[in-house]
Amino acid sequence: MITEVNSIITAMRVAKAEHEMLANNVANYNNAAINHLQHANFDAVLQHAQLQPNAATSDIVNYHTQSIDKSQISLDQLTADTLDASGKYRTLVETLNRKMGLMSIAISNSER
């Protein structure tokens, strides 16, 4: 179960990084001084993070990040992607809470 919890925590870190990148892109979308936005394949980031659990998530994200021209993506798509990333994170938090609850029950039952 500890391995599962560590995997969930790793996925939460990646989902948080994805949400932060997307939120930053939304915030900068209408800034005329910025012509490019950041993009990363977060499926690849997650795979990389799971293979190297001790590596800093920010370093892995930076490795997989590239700049894209703002004209290649709409603000509506960025907003939808941000909401999707929030949903992933929320689901991971709920899953972690369930796992921790099960561990708590198992510990309290073994103490009896």
C-alpha positions as CSV (number, residue, x, y, z in Angstrom):
1,M,0.0,0.0,0.0
2,I,2.9,2.4,0.6
3,T,4.0,2.0,-3.0
4,E,0.5,3.0,-4.1
5,V,0.5,6.0,-1.8
6,N,3.9,7.1,-3.2
7,S,2.6,6.7,-6.7
8,I,-0.5,8.8,-5.9
9,I,1.7,11.5,-4.3
10,T,4.0,11.5,-7.4
11,A,0.9,11.9,-9.7
12,M,-0.4,14.7,-7.5
13,R,2.9,16.6,-7.9
14,V,2.7,16.2,-11.6
15,A,-1.0,17.2,-11.7
16,K,-0.1,20.3,-9.6
17,A,2.7,21.2,-12.0
18,E,0.3,20.8,-15.0
19,H,-2.3,23.0,-13.4
20,E,0.3,25.7,-12.6
21,M,1.6,25.7,-16.2
22,L,-1.9,25.9,-17.6
23,A,-3.0,28.6,-15.2
24,N,0.1,30.6,-16.0
25,N,-0.7,30.2,-19.7
26,V,-4.3,31.5,-19.1
27,A,-2.9,34.4,-17.2
28,N,-0.5,35.4,-19.9
29,Y,-2.7,34.7,-22.9
30,N,-3.9,38.2,-23.5
31,N,-0.5,39.8,-22.6
32,A,0.7,41.4,-25.9
33,A,4.3,41.2,-24.7
34,I,4.2,37.4,-24.6
35,N,4.0,35.6,-27.9
36,H,4.7,32.0,-26.7
37,L,3.2,29.8,-24.1
38,Q,4.7,26.8,-22.3
39,H,3.5,23.3,-23.2
40,A,4.5,19.9,-21.8
41,N,3.3,16.4,-22.4
42,F,2.3,15.6,-18.8
43,D,1.8,11.9,-19.5
44,A,5.5,11.7,-20.3
45,V,6.2,13.9,-17.3
46,L,4.3,11.4,-15.1
47,Q,6.1,8.4,-16.6
48,H,9.5,10.1,-16.1
49,A,8.6,11.1,-12.5
50,Q,7.5,7.5,-11.7
51,L,10.8,6.2,-13.0
52,Q,12.8,8.7,-11.0
53,P,10.8,9.4,-7.9
54,N,13.6,11.3,-6.2
55,A,14.0,13.8,-9.0
56,A,12.5,17.2,-8.5
57,T,9.2,17.5,-10.4
58,S,10.1,21.0,-11.6
59,D,13.3,19.6,-13.3
60,I,11.3,16.8,-15.0
61,V,8.7,19.3,-16.2
62,N,11.4,21.6,-17.5
63,Y,12.9,18.7,-19.4
64,H,9.6,18.0,-21.2
65,T,8.6,21.7,-21.7
66,Q,8.6,23.5,-25.0
67,S,7.3,26.9,-26.2
68,I,4.3,27.1,-28.5
69,D,3.0,30.1,-30.4
70,K,-0.2,31.5,-28.8
71,S,-1.9,31.2,-32.2
72,Q,-1.7,27.4,-31.9
73,I,-4.2,27.2,-29.0
74,S,-7.3,29.1,-28.0
75,L,-8.1,30.6,-24.6
76,D,-11.1,28.3,-24.4
77,Q,-9.0,25.3,-24.9
78,L,-6.5,26.5,-22.2
79,T,-9.4,27.0,-19.8
80,A,-10.8,23.6,-20.5
81,D,-7.4,22.0,-20.0
82,T,-7.0,23.9,-16.7
83,L,-10.3,22.5,-15.5
84,D,-9.3,19.0,-16.6
85,A,-6.1,19.3,-14.7
86,S,-8.0,20.5,-11.6
87,G,-10.2,17.5,-11.9
88,K,-7.3,15.1,-12.1
89,Y,-5.7,16.6,-9.0
90,R,-9.0,16.5,-7.1
91,T,-9.5,12.8,-8.0
92,L,-6.0,12.0,-6.8
93,V,-6.6,13.8,-3.5
94,E,-9.8,11.8,-3.0
95,T,-8.0,8.6,-3.8
96,L,-5.2,9.4,-1.4
97,N,-7.7,10.2,1.3
98,R,-9.4,6.8,0.8
99,K,-6.0,5.0,1.0
100,M,-5.1,6.9,4.2
101,G,-8.5,6.1,5.7
102,L,-8.0,2.4,5.0
103,M,-4.6,2.5,6.5
104,S,-6.0,4.2,9.6
105,I,-8.7,1.6,9.9
106,A,-6.2,-1.2,9.6
107,I,-4.0,0.3,12.2
108,S,-6.8,1.0,14.7
109,N,-8.1,-2.6,14.2
110,S,-4.7,-4.1,14.8
111,E,-4.3,-2.2,18.1
112,R,-7.4,-3.9,19.5
